[in-house]
Amino acid sequence: MTGSTHEEIELERLANAVLWPGFLGRTVPAWLDAALRSGLAGVVYFGQNVGGDLAALSAGIRAANPRALIGIDEEGGSVTRLEAATGSTLPGAAQLGALDDVTASRAIGAELAHRVRAIGADVVLGPVADVNTDPRNPVIGVRAFGDDAELVSRHVVATVQGIQQGGVAACVKHFPGHGDTHLDSHHDLPRIAVDPAEIERVHLAPFRAAIAAGVDAVMTAHIVVPAWGEEPATLNPRVLGMLRELGFEGVIITDALDMAAIRESVGIGGGAVQALAAGADLLCIGNPTNPGAAALPDQDERDYRTARDAIVAALRDGSLSRERVAEAGSRVAALARTLAAAPAEGADGSAVDVAEVVRRALRVRGDVPAAADLFVVDARRSSTLAVDSAAGYVAEALAAGGPRVRIDTARLSAQERDAHVEAVLGRVEGRRIAVLVDRIDTDPAQRALVETFADRVDDVVAVNVGLPAADVAVPVIEVGAASRIGAELARERLVGAGR
C-alpha cells in the first residue's frame, strides 16, 4: 500500500466517523455497507426506510459496523417515521404541554424509547426544546411543548429522562431555539431579530435544563441571530461555543445539511466542513427524498459523498484541523459505546394509557353535543418536509369511513372556495360538518372557510390540530397534533362514542 493510498484511507475514516446520512430503500445499499465498514458513524431512518423488517435492517447495519448509531426522527404527535403510513399513536409535545403532567411526559418518553429500541435504533431526534413564541411559526408550532420557557423546560427534562432511562439517547433540538421565527429553515434561512438577552432568558432555558438533566445530544438550528454573527447557528463557532459554555459535554448534532438554509447557501459539502470547524460533532446529512421529483436514484450516495469528499479535501489541504475532526469522532464513538452497553433501566412505557393521555389533553370550547355522524372537510395547509400535516390519515381517522373532502384554502380564490362549500352543502345530508384546520389562529383563509360554513348551516365544528385559536365562530375541539390517535379521540368526543 502506498503512502498516499494509506493517507487517503485514513482521511476517509476520519470523515466517516462524523457523518450520519439517510438512505433510500429498506435494505442496506452497497455504498452504505462499504461506508459502514469504513467507519461511518451510522444512519438516520426516515419514512422511506419504514415498512419492512426494521429490526433486521438495523441488524444488517450493525453487521457492517457494530458501533453504528441509528437515529430516527420520532417525536410523536405530528411527527412520526415509525408510523408514517398510518399516523402517530403517541401524543405530541403540545398535547403533553397542555396536559402539563410531567409524569405523563416521562412515561411517553419511556414508551418512545421502547418503540425505538425495538427496531434496533438507539438515538431519538427529540424532544423539541424550542419555546414557540411566534404563533406564525411554520415548522415548530405544536411540535413544541408550549410558549412558556418554564413549562417547556420541565417537559423537556421529563421526556429526556424517560427516553434515556430506556437505554436510548435523546437529542434535544433546535439550539439556540427555533421558536421565534415565521420562516421554515427547510426552505429559507430564518433570521431571529429578538434581543439576545431574551434568547438567553427564554429560548436557552430548556436547553440549560436538558443539559443539567444529562441529555446525550443537542441538535443545532439553521437560524441566524445577527447579534451573534451572520452564519446560521449550525456553522457559527460562537453559537456552538455557547453550548460548551453551558456545560454540555455530549454530542452536538447538526440539523440536516440538505435543508435549503445550508444546501442553497454554502452547499452540503461546505456546510459539512464549516459545521465541523464551528464545533459540531455529528453531521446529519438529511433525507434523500427531500428534493421530491428532483431527487436522483442515487441521491443518498451523492449527498453522502459530497459531504465526505469535502471534509477529506479540507483535511488534506489543512483548512480543517485533523484534531477537531478526531475530537468530534471521539465524542460520537463514546456515545456509541455507552449506548451499546446501556441496559434499559426505566419502564418500557407499556403501563401508560396513551389514549387516556391524549384524551385528557383535548380541549373543547363551545357546546358540542353528540352527533350521529360527520362530514369532514380537510382545510389544512399543504404538507411540509418536517411535518406531513396534510397526510390523509388524519382526515381518514376523523371521518371513520364517512364522507370527507379536501379544500386547500391556500390555493383557492374566494370564488373557488365558495364553490367547494356549495358542493359540500349539497352532500351533507344531516351530518355535522367537521372542518379540520391547523392554522386557524393565524391563517385568514382557514378562518374564512369555517365562517362561511357557519353562516350557512347550524351544526359546524372546527377540529384544530394546530395551535389554539381564539374567537372562532363555531365550537372548537383543540387536538394539538396532526396524529391518528388525536383524530380518533376527537371523533370519539364529537359523535359521543366512548367517554
Buried (B, 14 or more C-beta within 10 A) or exposed (E): EEEEEEEEEEBBBBBBBBBBBBBBEBBBBEBBBEBBEBBBBBBBBBBBBBEEEBEEBBEBBBEBBEBBBBBBBBBBBBBBBBBBEBBBBBBBBBBBBBBBBBEBBBBBBBBBBBBBBEBBBBBBBBBBBBBBBBBEBBBBBBBBBBBBBEBBBBBBBBBBBBBBBBBBBBBBBBBBBBBBBEBBBBBBBBEBEBEBEEBBEBBBBBBBBBBEBEBBBBBBBBBBBEEBBEBBBBBBBBBBEBBEEBEBEBBBBBBBBBBBBBBEBBBBBBBBBBBBBBBBBBBBBBBBBBBEEEBEEBBBBBBBBBBBBBBBBBBEEEEBEEEBBEBBBEBBBEBBEBBBEBEBEBBBBEEBEBBEBBBBBBBBBEEBEEBEBBBBBBBBBEEBBBBBBBBEBBBBBBBBEBBBBBBBBEEBEEEEBBEBBEEBBEEBEEBBBBBBBBBBBBBEBBBBBBBBBBEBBEBBBBBBBBBBBEEBBBBBBBBBBBBBBBBBBBBBBBBEEEE
